[in-house]
Amino acid sequence: MDKKSIERVDLNALLSCLARLDKFQPSSIDHKDKPDFIISNAGKNIGVETTRAVSQEMVRARKLHFSECPNLWIDVTHLKDRELRRSNKELLASMTNPLPQWKKSKESALEWKNKIAKVLRSKRKKYNRIDFQKFDKNWLLITDDPPLPASDLWKARAERHLNALFREPIGVAYDFDTVFVCSGQFLFRWRNQELHLADTKLVGDLNLTNLAT
């Protein structure tokens, strides 16, 4: 899918969930830029900026898997953005030769927090640019790729890390009114200085799973 199609898929997933949770039904949706969407509801306009939280190594690994070794099982455990960009040869070696030890879950959870934080910082900076249009309400939707495992352990860790992340100084003058983090069966919503987790059964019913890039 192209970028515009991915943005619409992610927005549709969010709106489907909000329809179930809040009876939220937009009267119109316009696909724009800065922000990506303008949706109208109850006489008010809401700007929605959308993005994927995915490492560049993951994006490259998927392309390499398809082009170089489509019939092989690959290990994506150690894919993450690094200070020094790994070559395609190094990525293929990492993907096709799993390490004997699995990564510790606490380490994975911290890497997940840092991945979300990187996207959040980037979008906040974009939101504060002069050419970014503001509306009655302004939302940010972060779709996590790949999503978190659907377990109580990961739910608790994600809540803890997101609470800590959203309470850090934002470093810019203005912030989004609401930030959504959609990760598999979990939909987190940061609004009015509080983090809420959507009912996982409702979110799961709507199949908010890994949406391939």
Buried (B, 14 or more C-beta within 10 A) or exposed (E): EEEEEBBBBBBEBBBBBBEBBEEBEBEEBEEEEEBBBBBBBEEEBBBBBBBBBBBEBBBBBBEBBEEEEEEEEBBBBBBBBEEEEBEEEEBBEBBBEBEEEEEEEEEBBEBBBEBBBEBBBEBBEBBBEEEBEEBEBBBBBBBBBBBBBBEEEBBEBBBEBBEEBBEEEBEEEEBBBBBBBBBBBBBBBBBEEEBEBBEBEBBBEBEBBEBEB
